[in-house]
Amino acid sequence: MRQRGFVIATAALLFGLATHAGANAAEIKVLAAAAIDHPFEAVAHEFEHDTGNKVSVEFGSVGAIQNKLKAGAKPDIVILSTAAAAAAEKDGTALAGSRAVVGRAEIGVAVRDGTPAPDIATTDAFKKALLAAKSVSYTDPSGGGTAAVFVAGLLDRLGLTEAVKKKAVPFKTGREVIGAVLKGDAELGIGFTTEFVPVKGVKVVGSLPKDIAFVNEYSAYIPATSTEAEPARAFLAYLARPASRDTFKAAGVMP
């Protein structure tokens, strides 16, 4: 069942608690999936400016974040795939009633500005584009990232694992993937378009064809161990305001 979205706090919570600055300022520690890093950072800076509170965020793959939590990390907000967030709610590691959907990200292809955009309208065209490319960049599945695991599985299903492996330029993060495309070290980049859209100098060709498309939904929750649960709720409410949602949409994170 889909959660109620990001509307999890009243205006009183948002503007009453969150506006306490100075000596009352809170530091909200966040572990978040890298697929939403660009818009999240922008909104976090606005929140800090408007409230005086501080948001300390560390981005990583879903797998890396889960490992940090298992190792004893105690953030005030966690943003993971909805399935992982739901599991945290079920096992009691998430504060009851705190889980809310952040948005959805799609996997697609990007190229450097000024270079021809390959045809990826169909699965067959996508396969031909991968085979024709001199180099292809994507995240390494060993890091446990959602996009990385999906892309590795997709290449296997399409029978392209060995052909693409010979010219692969793998990285740990989506930012590194698109950085390789920007510098010309990779002809094609595959990953969440949310990590590609905000980067100047690259062009998003499009999402994967419908029959092999992948859309991942992300949700936030407040861990039961949080020491700043109320400021964390205020920040999540701030993320829900229309201006913040517009920032996410502009980066390709859809509701």
PyMOL commands that set and color helices and strands:
alter all, ss='L'
color gray80, all
select helices_A, chain A and resi 11-17+22-24+34-51+62-70+82-91+123-132+141-143+146-157+161-165+174-183+193-195+210-212+229-240+242-250
alter helices_A, ss='H'
color red, helices_A
select strands_A, chain A and resi 27-33+54-60+77-81+100-112+136-139+168-171+188-192+202-207+215-221
alter strands_A, ss='S'
color yellow, strands_A
deselect
rebuild
show_as cartoon
